[in-house]
């Protein structure tokens, strides 16, 4: 699977232009091994608009934020 790290503002810009964003969120301190293997912390998402994105980010922060995992980081999936 190919993916690229994005900033929150880049994801929001892509969504504001009417695009579908396919990617995942993980903590900034999580090793890539644990994205889909190991702990399996990354969950693929298809987000259609800014409201859905903000809702997902807020839920992620509420349920998953810890000093051990780090701040929320965004990755766009380029290909499977």
N, C-alpha and C positions, 0 to 999 in steps of 0.2 A: 504494500500500500504506500502510495506517495502522498505526502502532506507538507504544508508549509505553514510556518508560524505567522500569525497576523496580529496586528494591534486591534484593540476594541474599536477605535475610530475607523479603521479600514473595513472591518466587518460591517459597521453601521453604514458606511458609505456605499458598500456593495448592496446592502439591503435597501437603502433609500433610492437606489437606481432601479429598483424593481426586480432584483435578482434573487434567486434562491441560494441560500448559503448552506452548504453541506460541510460539516466539520465536527469538531469535538472540543470540549473544555477539559483541562487538567490543571493541577497545581503546578506552579513554576519550579518546584523542587523535585518533581516526579521524574524518574529516569524513563527514557523512551521504552525500555524493556517492559515497564509496567503499564504502558498505554493499552495494549491489547493482549499481552501475555502477562505472566506473573500475577500481579494483583488485578489486572484488567480494569484500570481506573477510567479509561476513555470510553465514552458512549457516543456512538455516531448520531448526529442530529441533522434534520433537514428543517431549516428555519426559513419562514416565508416573509416575515415582516419585522419591523423594529420593535413593535410591542411584544411579540413572541420572544424575540432576542432578549429584551430587557427582563422579561419574566423568567426565562431560563437562567440568565446570569444571576439574578437575585436568588433564585432557588439554589443554584450551585453554591453561592456564597453562604447562604444560610445553613445548608446541610453538609458542605464539604470543606469549608475554610478552616484551616488550622495552621499553626506555625510550622508544623512538620511537613505539610504538603505545599505550603506557599500560596501566593496569590493566584487568582484565576488567569490562565493563559489560553489563548485561542489558536486552533489549528484548522486550516481549511484542507479538506480532502481533495486531492487533484485526480487521483485514480485509485482503483481498487487493486 
